[in-house]
Amino acid sequence: MKLSEYAKQMGVTYHTAYRWFRNGDLNAEQLPSGTIVVHKPEESVAKGIAIYARVSSAHQRADLDR
């Protein structure tokens, strides 16, 4: 599929998808005509989860449990 179609499918801008192509993060090639073709869409898999919690004073400590 064309890079523009891939970007729409992944929910990112064309510029972001092009940057991924330039960095070699996509299984894609550029045809002699200049068209960039993505061979197989990569499935997005969460590699990790980040949790952030902050209590700014002692009286808000109970809010941390929520």
N, C-alpha and C positions, 0 to 999 in steps of 0.2 A: 504494500500500500504506500501511497505517497506520504511524505513527511507531514504535510499539512493535515491529512486525514488522521494520521497517527496522533498528532498533537490534539486534535479535537476529541478523539477517542479516549486519550489519557487525561483530558481535562486541563491541559497546559497550553501556554501560548506557543506559537510557531517558533518564536525566538528561543524559548526554553528547549524545545525539541531539537532545534538546530545546534544549540550549545551542547546538548547530550551527544549529538552526532559528531561534532567536532572533537569532543573529548574521548570518543570511542566507546561510549556507554551504550550504544545501540547496535543491533545487528542490522546494519544498513550499508548501502553503497550508493555512490553518485554515478549516474549514467553519463555518457558523453554529452548528452543534451543538457546536463546540469540538474536534472530531476533527481532528487534523493528518494530512494526506495527503501522502506523498512521491510525486511524479510519476514520477521516473525515478531508480533507484539510480545513484549515481555510482561509477565504478570507481576503486578506489584504485591509484594509480600512485606508485611511489617517486620523489620529486623530487630526492633526493640521498642520499649515503651518507657517514656519518661514521666515521672510524677513529681510535681512541685507543690509544696505546701509551706506556708509561711505564717507564723504567729508573731505579731509585732509587739504584743504585751501580754502579761500574765492573765489579765481578765478575759482575754480572747482565747485562752487555751481550750476551753470547751468547744469552740468553733472548729477546732482541728478534727474532732471526732466526726463531724458532719462531712 
